[in-house]
Amino acid sequence: MSSLLSTHLMPSLLQLPAITAWQDAGGTFKQRATAHIHDLRTVWDNALQFRREVTVDMFGEGAAAPQAIVAVDQSETGVYAHEAIMVKHRARQVLTAVRTLEDQMRLFSWRVNADGSVICTGSSAPVEAIQQVQLVRARAYIVGCRTQSGELQLSRWDVSNTGAIYLAGEKRQCAHRIQWVEMAALSADLVATFVLTQANTWQLLLWQLQGDNDLVLLHMHELPATPVSSCGLAVLPPSGDSLRLATLVAETPTALTLHLWQCLPGETLTLTATQRIASPTVAAIIATHVTDNQVSVIVQTVTGQLRLLVWRLDTEDQIPFCQDAVVLGENVSHCGYQKQADGFALVCHTMAGEVQVQSWHQAHDGSVTMVGVGSHSELTGGEVLCADEPLEGNAPLLTGIVDSQGELTLTTWR
């Protein structure tokens, strides 16, 4: 999902307590019993295995202490937004899609200088009347907007090496009466959207980029939906000529369902496996990523915990011994995520008002080790975001926070 917690929550669905209520309850968080994940069920020839044997090795015997992650530079951008998403463009450049305070979609490009400072290198004209924005990079940048009238609007954009932004093509009214949209790029020419309609159905749509400005719908698969609070979409490694996807849905506050999909050239999308598990009370699915033979999901509970859940995709192995899902953090109000070569990074806004960054190494067996940590206490606000990939240069981690007035502030870290 988007890294913005408030936008993870669907209208009229699961609502979090007010932040003040969370803070009042802060003293009881560590006394709460950890919800055990149970009711393991495998459907369709045991194609999925849910692994609860996830461990954290931070300060155990023989483990090195996490290295310090240091804030290099902080830049007030003058951009005001409800939400924002950052995607790496090239080297030390990123592209940001924002929903402004006027509910307009704007694109901004940024470059991180050698000293860690950030400058704006380009911007787009506004697109009016949106309620949600998504951004992915395929052969072109694809922006998905949920409009105020409930339509899915897709548009194509090109960005030059200098950061100039150009509208390359637009496709309106791709889906109707939707409540939420997720996006992922399967390849340079294929993009998937996962939408929840107001009629309580899930629609998984596969789009192909054609020519210089066209988007064509190839396939659509529809599933009935129960009331949900959050969802995720991830691209799996291809199997031969088959493209593969994973969708994750928090169907109830205490149940997650994972679906696996495949699509062969010239054929429709096919649902190949489904598994439903009991889970801690989930407020938001922060991120869903795939490494080798496992799907890793970071979720946030209503008590402000960050948890890591891991599924194995290798059907030849035995189901592993099950333990609790690992807790990555406590007392977090908002969280952003970045996939890294051998793990991931998180940027968290804590309920104490501190911005914290963490770097985690993830082994092939799913276990994770914290290898870096840093914090910044001078930033105030709520929503946080993180570039989807590390940048080159001396400040590889670029994060952002939207303050109480809505201004986006960018911070570089090393």
C-alpha positions in Angstrom: 0.0 0.0 0.0 0.9 3.6 0.1 3.2 4.4 2.9 0.7 6.8 4.4 -1.2 5.1 7.2 -4.3 7.4 7.1 -4.8 6.5 3.4 -4.6 2.8 4.1 -8.0 2.9 5.7 -11.0 2.6 3.4 -14.0 4.9 3.9 -16.6 3.6 6.3 -14.5 0.6 7.2 -12.1 -0.2 10.0 -11.3 3.1 11.8 -8.4 3.6 14.2 -8.8 5.2 17.6 -7.9 8.9 17.6 -4.1 9.4 18.0 -4.8 10.9 21.5 -6.4 7.7 22.5 -3.4 5.7 21.2 -1.1 8.0 23.3 -3.3 7.6 26.4 -3.0 3.8 25.9 0.7 3.9 25.4 1.5 2.6 28.9 -0.4 -0.6 28.3 1.1 -1.5 24.9 3.8 -3.8 26.3 1.3 -5.5 28.6 -0.9 -6.5 25.7 -0.8 -10.2 24.9 0.7 -10.9 21.5 -1.9 -12.4 19.2 -0.9 -15.9 18.1 -1.3 -16.6 14.4 -3.3 -19.8 14.0 -5.9 -21.5 11.8 -3.3 -22.4 9.1 -5.1 -23.6 6.0 -3.6 -24.5 2.7 -5.8 -24.5 -0.4 -5.3 -25.9 -3.9 -2.7 -28.6 -3.5 -0.8 -26.9 -0.7 0.6 -24.3 -3.0 1.3 -21.8 -0.2 3.1 -22.3 3.1 2.7 -19.6 5.8 5.9 -19.2 7.8 5.6 -17.8 11.3 9.1 -18.8 12.2 10.6 -15.3 11.8 13.3 -14.2 14.2 15.0 -10.9 15.1 18.7 -10.9 15.9 19.5 -7.4 17.1 21.6 -7.5 20.3 22.1 -11.2 20.9 25.4 -12.8 21.7 27.8 -12.3 18.9 25.5 -9.9 17.0 27.0 -6.6 16.0 25.2 -3.5 17.3 23.3 -1.6 14.6 25.2 1.1 12.8 24.2 4.7 13.2 22.1 6.2 10.3 22.7 10.0 10.3 20.5 12.7 8.9 22.5 14.7 6.3 20.2 17.5 5.2 16.6 18.7 5.7 14.8 20.6 3.0 11.4 22.4 3.2 9.9 22.0 -0.2 7.0 24.4 -0.3 4.9 21.6 -1.5 1.7 21.0 0.5 -0.1 17.7 0.4 -2.4 15.2 1.9 -0.3 12.3 0.6 2.8 11.6 -1.4 4.6 8.7 -3.1 8.3 8.8 -4.1 9.8 6.6 -6.9 13.5 6.6 -7.8 14.1 8.0 -11.3 17.8 7.6 -11.8 21.0 7.9 -9.8 20.2 10.6 -7.3 16.8 11.7 -8.7 13.3 10.8 -7.6 9.8 11.5 -8.9 7.1 12.3 -6.4 3.3 12.1 -7.0 1.2 14.1 -4.5 -2.4 14.8 -3.7 -2.4 18.5 -2.7 -4.5 20.1 -0.1 -6.8 21.2 -2.9 -7.2 17.5 -4.0 -5.1 18.0 -7.1 -2.6 15.5 -8.5 0.9 17.0 -9.0 4.2 15.5 -10.0 7.5 16.9 -8.8 11.0 15.7 -9.6 13.9 16.1 -7.2 17.7 15.8 -7.3 19.9 15.0 -4.3 23.1 17.0 -4.5 26.5 15.6 -3.4 26.2 17.4 -0.1 22.8 15.8 0.6 20.7 18.9 -0.1 17.6 18.5 -2.3 16.4 20.7 -5.1 13.3 20.5 -7.3 14.0 20.0 -11.0 10.5 19.8 -12.5 6.8 19.8 -11.9 3.6 19.0 -13.7 0.3 20.9 -14.3 -2.4 19.9 -11.8 -5.0 17.2 -12.4 -8.2 18.2 -10.6 -10.5 16.5 -8.2 -8.8 13.3 -6.9 -9.1 11.4 -3.7 -6.1 9.1 -3.9 -2.9 8.8 -6.0 -0.6 5.9 -6.9 2.6 5.9 -8.9 4.7 3.1 -10.5 7.5 3.0 -13.0 7.3 0.8 -16.1 8.5 1.9 -19.6 6.9 5.2 -18.6 5.6 6.5 -15.3 2.0 5.5 -14.7 -0.1 7.5 -12.3 -3.3 6.1 -11.0 -5.9 8.4 -9.4 -9.1 7.7 -7.7 -11.3 10.7 -8.6 -13.9 12.3 -6.4 -16.6 10.7 -8.5 -15.1 7.2 -7.8 -13.4 6.6 -11.2 -10.0 5.1 -11.8 -8.0 7.5 -14.0 -4.7 6.3 -15.5 -2.1 8.6 -17.1 1.4 8.2 -18.6 4.2 10.5 -17.9 7.8 10.8 -19.2 10.6 12.4 -17.2 13.8 13.6 -18.8 17.3 13.2 -17.4 17.2 16.7 -16.2 13.9 16.2 -14.3 11.5 17.9 -16.8 8.0 16.2 -16.7 5.8 15.5 -19.8 2.3 14.1 -20.1 2.6 11.1 -22.5 -0.9 9.9 -22.6 -4.1 9.5 -20.6 -6.8 6.9 -20.1 -9.9 8.0 -18.2 -12.8 6.1 -16.7 -10.8 2.8 -16.5 -13.1 1.5 -13.7 -16.1 3.0 -12.0 -17.3 3.5 -8.5 -14.1 2.4 -6.7 -13.1 2.9 -3.1 -9.4 2.1 -3.4 -6.7 1.4 -5.9 -3.3 -0.3 -5.7 -0.7 -0.5 -8.5 2.4 -2.5 -9.5 4.5 -2.8 -12.6 5.1 -6.4 -13.8 7.4 -5.4 -16.6 8.4 -2.5 -18.8 5.1 -2.8 -20.7 2.6 -4.4 -18.2 1.0 -2.7 -15.2 -1.5 -4.2 -12.8 -4.2 -2.3 -10.8 -6.1 -3.8 -7.9 -9.3 -1.9 -7.1 -12.0 -2.3 -4.6 -15.4 -1.2 -6.0 -18.2 0.4 -4.1 -20.2 -2.8 -4.9 -17.7 -4.7 -2.6 -15.9 -6.6 -5.4 -12.2 -6.8 -6.1 -11.1 -6.2 -9.6 -7.5 -7.1 -10.7 -6.8 -5.4 -14.1 -3.8 -6.0 -16.3 -2.8 -3.1 -18.6 -0.3 -3.0 -21.5 1.6 0.1 -22.6 1.4 0.4 -26.3 3.3 2.9 -28.5 4.1 6.3 -27.0 0.8 7.2 -25.3 -1.7 4.4 -25.2 -2.8 2.0 -22.3 -4.8 -1.0 -23.3 -6.7 -3.3 -20.9 -5.7 -6.9 -21.5 -7.4 -8.8 -18.7 -9.8 -8.3 -15.7 -10.6 -10.8 -12.9 -13.3 -10.1 -10.4 -13.7 -11.5 -6.9 -16.3 -10.9 -4.2 -15.0 -8.8 -1.3 -15.8 -8.7 2.4 -15.4 -5.4 4.2 -11.7 -4.7 4.3 -9.3 -2.2 5.9 -6.2 -2.6 3.8 -4.7 -4.4 0.8 -1.4 -5.1 -0.9 -0.1 -6.0 -4.4 3.3 -7.5 -5.2 5.0 -8.9 -8.3 6.4 -12.5 -8.1 9.3 -13.8 -10.1 8.1 -15.1 -13.4 7.8 -18.9 -13.9 8.9 -19.6 -17.5 6.6 -17.6 -19.7 4.1 -17.0 -16.9 3.8 -13.7 -15.1 2.9 -14.0 -11.5 1.2 -11.6 -9.0 0.3 -11.8 -5.3 -2.6 -9.9 -3.7 -3.1 -9.5 0.0 -6.4 -8.4 1.7 -7.2 -7.7 5.3 -10.7 -9.1 5.0 -11.6 -8.6 8.6 -9.7 -6.9 11.4 -8.2 -10.3 12.4 -7.9 -12.2 9.1 -5.6 -11.8 6.1 -6.0 -13.6 2.7 -3.2 -14.1 0.2 -4.0 -14.8 -3.5 -1.5 -15.9 -6.1 -2.2 -15.2 -9.8 -0.5 -16.1 -13.1 -0.9 -14.9 -16.7 0.5 -16.6 -19.7 0.9 -14.6 -23.0 -2.5 -14.5 -24.8 -4.4 -16.0 -21.8 -6.5 -14.5 -19.0 -5.5 -14.0 -15.4 -5.8 -17.2 -13.4 -6.1 -17.5 -9.7 -3.7 -20.3 -8.7 -3.7 -20.4 -4.9 -5.4 -18.9 -1.9 -4.7 -18.9 1.8 -6.4 -17.3 4.7 -4.8 -16.9 8.1 -5.7 -15.4 11.5 -3.6 -12.4 12.3 -3.2 -9.6 14.9 -5.7 -6.8 14.5 -4.4 -5.1 11.3 -4.9 -1.4 10.8 -2.8 -1.1 7.6 -0.7 -3.2 5.2 2.4 -1.1 5.0 4.3 -3.0 2.3 4.3 -6.3 0.4 7.6 -7.5 -1.2 9.0 -10.6 -2.7 12.5 -12.2 -2.4 13.3 -15.5 -4.0 10.9 -18.1 -2.5 9.0 -15.9 0.0 6.5 -13.1 0.2 7.1 -10.7 3.1 4.4 -8.4 4.4 4.8 -5.6 6.9 1.6 -4.8 8.7 0.6 -2.3 11.4 -1.7 -3.2 14.2 -4.3 -0.9 15.8 -2.0 -0.7 18.8 0.8 0.8 16.8 3.0 -2.3 16.3 4.8 -3.0 13.1 4.9 -6.8 12.4 6.6 -8.9 9.7 4.8 -11.9 8.2 6.5 -14.3 5.7 5.0 -16.9 3.3 7.1 -19.5 1.6 6.4 -20.1 -2.1 8.5 -23.3 -2.5 5.9 -26.1 -2.4 8.6 -28.8 -2.2 9.7 -27.9 1.3 7.9 -29.0 4.4 5.8 -26.5 6.3 8.3 -24.9 8.8 7.9 -24.8 12.5 5.6 -22.0 13.5 6.3 -19.2 16.0 5.1 -15.7 16.4 5.5 -13.1 13.6 8.3 -10.7 14.5 7.6 -7.2 15.9 9.7 -4.6 14.1 8.5 -1.6 16.1 6.2 -0.3 18.8 4.1 2.9 19.3 4.3 3.9 15.6 1.6 6.2 14.2 2.8 6.3 10.5 5.4 4.3 8.5 7.1 4.3 5.1 9.1 1.5 3.5 12.0 1.0 1.1 13.0 -2.3 -0.5 16.8 -2.8 -0.5 19.1 -5.4 -2.0 19.3 -7.7 1.1 16.4 -6.4 3.2 14.4 -3.2 3.7 14.4 0.2 5.4 11.6 1.7 7.4 10.9 5.3 8.3 8.5 5.7 11.2 6.8 8.6 12.9 6.4 7.5 16.5 3.7 8.6 18.9 6.3 10.4 20.9 6.8 12.7 17.9 10.2 11.3 16.7 11.1 10.4 13.2 13.1 7.1 13.2 14.7 5.2 10.4 15.7 1.5 10.6 17.7 -0.7 8.2 17.0 -4.4 8.3 18.8 -7.4 6.8 16.6 -10.3 5.7 18.1 -13.8 5.3 16.8 -16.4 2.9 15.1 -18.2 5.8 13.0 -15.1 6.5 14.9 -14.1 9.7 15.7 -10.4 10.0 18.5 -8.4 11.8 18.5 -4.7 12.5 21.7 -3.4 11.0 21.2 0.4 11.2 19.1 2.9 13.1 18.8 6.7 13.3 16.4 9.3 14.5 15.5 13.0 14.1 13.4 14.7 16.8 13.1 18.2 15.2 10.5 17.2 12.6 6.8 17.4 13.6 3.9 16.0 11.6 2.2 12.8 10.7 2.4 11.2 7.2 5.8 9.8 6.3 7.2 8.5 3.0 10.4 7.0 1.6 11.9 6.7 -1.8 11.1 3.1 -3.1 14.9 2.4 -3.7 18.2 3.6 -2.4 19.8 6.4 -4.3 23.4 6.7 -5.4 25.9 8.9 -3.7 26.6 9.9 -0.1 23.0 10.1 1.0 21.2 7.0 -0.3 18.1 7.2 1.9 15.6 9.9 1.1 12.6 10.3 3.3 9.7 12.8 3.7 7.2 13.9 6.3 4.1 16.0 5.9 3.9 18.4 8.8 0.8 19.6 10.7 0.2 22.3 8.1 0.6 19.9 5.2 4.1 21.0 4.0 6.3 18.2 2.7 9.8 18.2 4.2 12.5 16.0 2.7 15.4 14.5 4.6 18.5 12.7 3.3 20.3 10.1 5.4 23.5 8.1 5.3 
